[in-house]
């Protein structure tokens, strides 16, 4: 009984935190749609969508997820016309793009507070995320892999232009999100119970050591990868203030956690649009580890002044390993 109360409380708390962001966002999107800005947005991002092989209508899903959360992106996706051709390959590209770029404003602020420059994090997550999706689309075009209709697990919430139909559709969408959250909370609790988090930790630590991330920082990275950037960066901010973490370790951890956090939850969420788990979990992890490796190895050649000018900021105090 206590476990049921605990899971219910956790589900309601998560739902509340998401809905206070999502509901205003959905209203703003509707207003922009009525004013014609959504069509302008689609046209603006159409070249980007074309480059990575997505229908231009997906630009609204991308921008909504990037500015708010993947959950808001799911509702926007559900509201798109059901007759838009959408393959499993396209679903996987969109899923990967969402995972690299979602909730960018708030997460960049968190990373900036932890000691990484905002422009560096935006370039890495948005710029390198788009480049990764470009090459993934190129692979799909050359091989024809996953060139079949995506298995979409979301109901269509496409509505007419009247406000009542729109409001009913949004309520249905929010109800669906609540169901997804409850399912996620239960699944995550079960995975924690059977020791999956410990398994991920054991699998990640050798890679982090190989990448050149220090022991103390790698422990924090594991928290961020499994539980989310809020948890990981929160611990990192606290640890950074002690001066016991090297600025290169801080940067490496935040790049890793920024591109690869909440791996169980996020992978589960984008699977609802038909994204393939091989792409959204394993390829995402490989790309992230390669990016961290390149930055950590190349960074070894840079001067401390270069690091502080382009990658890290003054929120990281002087390194005092024995302080």
N, C-alpha and C positions, 0 to 999 in steps of 0.2 A: 504493500500500500504506500509506503514511504517513497519507493522508487517511482510509482505512478505519479505521486504528487510532485516529485522532483522533476520528472520529465515534462509534466504539464506546465509547471512554473517556468522551466527553461524555454519551452515552446512559446509560451505567451510573451515572455520577455524579449525573445528574438523577434517575434512577430511585431510587437510594439515598436521596437527600434527600427525595423524595416519599414513599417507602414507610415511612421511619421515623416519618412523621407519619400516613400513611394507615392503616397496619395497626393501631396502637393505637386510632385513631378508629373503624374498622370494628368492632373488638371491643367498644368502649364502646357503639356504636350497637346492636349485637346484645344486649348486656346490658340496655340500656334498653328494647329491644323486648320481651325476655322478661319484664321487670318491669312492662310496660304503659305506660312513659313515652312511647313513640313515639306511641301513640294519644292520650295527653294533649297531646303537642306538636302533633299534627295538629289537634286541637280548638282549641288555643290560637291557632294561626296561621290557622285556617280563615277568620276574618273578613278577614284581610289577603289570603289567596289569593283569596277571593271578590271583593274590591275590584278586584284586578288581573286577574281572569278566569281563574284557575288552579284545577285540582282541589285539594282540601285535602291529598291525598297528596303533592303537590309541596312541601309545607312542609318535609319532611325533606330533600329534595334542596337546597332553599334554605338551610336552617340548616347542613347539613353543608358546603356550598360556602362559606358565609359564615365559618364558624368554622375551616375547614381550607383546602381548595383545590377548584377545579373538578373535578379528577381524582377526588377522593373522591366528589364529587357525582355523577359519571358512574356509578360503581359502585352507589351508592344508587339512582339512576334505573333502572339495569338490573335491580335487585331488586324493583321495583314490579310489581304485577299487570299483565299484558300487556293486559288488557281495559279499562283505564282510557281513556275517550275523550280524545284529545289531538290538537288541530289544529295546523297550521303556525303559526297566529297565536299560540296558547298557547306553542308551543315557542320562538317568537321573543321573547315576553314573558319567559319563564323565562330564556332565554339572556341577554337584556339585564340582567335583575335579577342574575343570577350575575356578569356582567362588572362591574357597578357595585359589588357588595358582597362579592365573594369574598376569602377570606383576610384578613378585616377586622381581627381582633385584632393579628396580627403586622405588618400593613402600617400600621396606625394607630400602633403603637409606633415603627416606622421614621420615620414622618412627624413624630411628636412629638420624636424625637431630632434631626430636621432643623430643628425650630423652629415647627411648627404645633400648636396645641392639639388634643388628642384629641377633645374634644366638637365642635369645629368640623368636623373631618374626618369624624366619625361622622354628623353631621347632613347634611353634603354628600353623602357616598357612600350612606348608608343612606336618609336622609330624602328627598333629592332623587331618588335612584334609584327609590324606591317611587313617588314622585309622577310621575316620567317614565313608569313602567310603567302607572300608572293612566290617564294620558292616551293612551298607546299602545293600551291595551285599549278605551278609549272610541272611538278611531278605528276599530279593528277591528270593534266592535259596530255602529257607524253605517254603515260601508262594506261590511261582509261580506268584506273583503279577507282572503285566505289562510284562508278557512273550509273547509279540507279537511284530511284526515288528514296528520299530520306524517310526513315521511320519516325514520324513526329508524334510524341506522346501528349502533346497539348491539344485541348479542344479549340476549335476555331471560334473566336469571339468577335468576328467581323460584324459590324453594326451599320445601320443606316445613319443618316446625318442628324436625326433628332436626338435631343439630349437625354430623354428617358431611356431609349435603347442603349445609348452609350453608357449611362450610369449603371444600368442593369448588367451590361457586359463587364464593366470594371469591377463590380461587386463579385461577379462570378470569378473573375480573374484573381481577385484578392483572396477569395475563398480557396481557390486552387493553390495559391501560394502558401496559405496556412496549412493545407493538407501536405504539401511538399515539405514544409518546415517540420511538421510533426513527424513525418516519415524519416527525415534526415536526423532529427534528434534521437529517435529510437535506433536508427542504424548506426550512428556514430557512437552511441552509448554501448551498443552491442560489440562493435569493433574494438572499442577501448577495453571492454570486458574480456575479450578473447586474446588481447595482447597485440593487435595490429599496429598500434602506435609505437610500441616497443620494437616491433619488427622493422618499421620504417626508420626508427632511430638507429638501429644497428646497421641497416643498409646504407644510410646516408653518411654516417660518421667517417668511414674510410674515404669516401669521395671528397668530403670537406677537408680532411687532412691532406689529401692529394692536391686539392686546389690551393692549398696554402693558407686555409683559414685556421686560426688558432683554436685550441681546445675549448676555452671558455666561450668564445664566440660561436663555435660550432654547436654547442649545447643549446644556445639561444636560437640558432638557425633551425634546429630540429623542431622546436616549439612553434616557430612561425610557419614552417612548412606544413605541419600537421594541424595546428589549431587556428592559424590565421595571422595576418600581418599586425593586427591590433595587439594580440598577445605577444608575438615575437618582438615587435618594435617597442612595445611597452617595457618588456624586460630589458631590451637593449638600451633604451633611453636611461633606465635606472642604472645599468652597469656602466654606460659611457661616462656618467657623471663622476664615477670613482676614479677615472683616469687609468684604469687597468686594461683597457682594450686599445689596441693599436688602430689608428685611423684606417689602415688598409683592411683590417679585419672587419671593422664596422661597415665599410663600403661593400666588401664582398658579401657579408651576411645580408645587407639590405637589398642588394641586387638579386641575390638568391631568393630571399623571402618575397620581394616585390613581384617576381615573375613566377614563383612557384609556392604559393601559400594556400592553405585550406585545400589540400589536394584531394581529399575524399569528398568534401562538401561540394566544391566547385565542379569537379568532374561529374558528380551526380546531377547537378543542376543543368549543365549544358547538354547532358544526355537526353533531356526532354525535347530538344530541337533536332535530335537525330545525330548528334556528334558521336564519332567513333572513339571509344576509350583508348585505343592504341595511339590515336593522335593527341587527344586531350590530356592523357596522363603520361604515357611513356615518351612520346615525342616531345611534349612540353618539358618534361624533366631533362631529357637529353639536350635540348636546345638551351635551356637555362644553365645547366652545368657547363656547357661549352662556352657560353657567354661569360660566366663567372671565371672560368679558367683563363680565357683570353685577357680579360681585364686584370686579373691578379698577376698573370705572367708578364704582360706588357707593362703593368703598373710598377713592376719591380725596377724598370728602367727609368721611371720618371723621378724627378726631384720632389722633395717634400713641398716645395713652393708650388710646383705644378699641380700636385694633388690638391692642395688647399685652395688653389685658384679655380680649378675646373671640376673637381669631384666632391670634396668635402668642405664643410663650413666650420665656423667658430664654435658651434655647439659641442664639438669634440675637444675636451681639454687636453693639455699636454700629457703625453703618455708617461705613466709612472707605474711600471709593472710590479714594483715592490713597495708601492706606496700604501 
